[in-house]
Structures are given as C-alpha cells and as structure tokens.
Amino acid sequence: MNNFPYVLAVEKLAGITVPGKAQMIRIMMAEFFRIASHLVWYGTFAQDVERCPRSSICLVTGKRVFDIVRP
C-alpha cells in the first residue's frame, strides 16, 4: 500500500491543507507497512535458507501487522 505519494500530489494540486494529527497518523501507518514488509521479506528469506522458526515468526508477525493496518 504505497499511496502516500499519490495522496500528497492530490492534496498539493487541490490546495488541501492537512492537519498535523492526520499527517502524523499517515506517517505512522507508512512505518507500520514498512516494518511489516520487512518482516515478510525476512521471513521468506529465512525460509529459503531453511531457518524455519525464524521464518514462521516473521511471516506470522508481518501478516498480523498487515491485518491490523489494512481496512
């Protein structure tokens, strides 16, 4: 979910000013997605090099984060 640049462009073109609290929430959500994607990447990498406990922990945690932040 990388809609951050699109939303910024639309806001700039429309001349919309976003409150500080909304900007903070937007950045927090972007960081959650970044962390989750890194966890899923590390989980699949660990699975490829046969580190099963780490891969299952990372994949499950990454999927939990995605479930929390996705509508």
Secondary structure, 3 states (H helix, E strand, C coil): CCCHHHHHHHHHHHCCCCCHHHHHHHHHHHHHHHHHHHHHHHHHHHHHCCCHHHHHHHHHHHHHHHHHHCC
